[in-house]
Amino acid sequence: IEVSVIKSTGSQALNRCAVEALKRWIFRPNFVSRVRVPIAFTL
């Protein structure tokens, strides 16, 4: 699976955590497509 950051949080650590979390998702669509998934961090 290919995961990339479109808009940075400003923190490399948070960006890396979001990418790693998304890589563990299991998403099996009926067709191949690109999906943008917004991630909101609250500290």
CNS distance restraints for C-alpha pairs under 8 A (distance, minus, plus):
assign (resid   1 and name CA) (resid  23 and name CA) 6.63 0.50 0.50
assign (resid   2 and name CA) (resid  23 and name CA) 7.74 0.50 0.50
assign (resid   3 and name CA) (resid  19 and name CA) 6.17 0.50 0.50
assign (resid   3 and name CA) (resid  22 and name CA) 7.14 0.50 0.50
assign (resid   3 and name CA) (resid  23 and name CA) 6.73 0.50 0.50
assign (resid   4 and name CA) (resid  19 and name CA) 6.77 0.50 0.50
assign (resid   5 and name CA) (resid  15 and name CA) 6.96 0.50 0.50
assign (resid   5 and name CA) (resid  19 and name CA) 7.28 0.50 0.50
assign (resid   8 and name CA) (resid  12 and name CA) 7.93 0.50 0.50
assign (resid   8 and name CA) (resid  15 and name CA) 6.51 0.50 0.50
assign (resid   9 and name CA) (resid  14 and name CA) 6.84 0.50 0.50
assign (resid   9 and name CA) (resid  15 and name CA) 6.34 0.50 0.50
assign (resid  10 and name CA) (resid  15 and name CA) 7.95 0.50 0.50
assign (resid  11 and name CA) (resid  15 and name CA) 6.23 0.50 0.50
assign (resid  12 and name CA) (resid  16 and name CA) 5.99 0.50 0.50
assign (resid  13 and name CA) (resid  17 and name CA) 6.19 0.50 0.50
assign (resid  14 and name CA) (resid  18 and name CA) 6.17 0.50 0.50
assign (resid  15 and name CA) (resid  19 and name CA) 6.26 0.50 0.50
assign (resid  16 and name CA) (resid  20 and name CA) 6.14 0.50 0.50
assign (resid  17 and name CA) (resid  21 and name CA) 6.08 0.50 0.50
assign (resid  18 and name CA) (resid  22 and name CA) 6.22 0.50 0.50
assign (resid  18 and name CA) (resid  39 and name CA) 7.26 0.50 0.50
assign (resid  19 and name CA) (resid  23 and name CA) 6.23 0.50 0.50
assign (resid  20 and name CA) (resid  24 and name CA) 6.70 0.50 0.50
assign (resid  21 and name CA) (resid  25 and name CA) 6.93 0.50 0.50
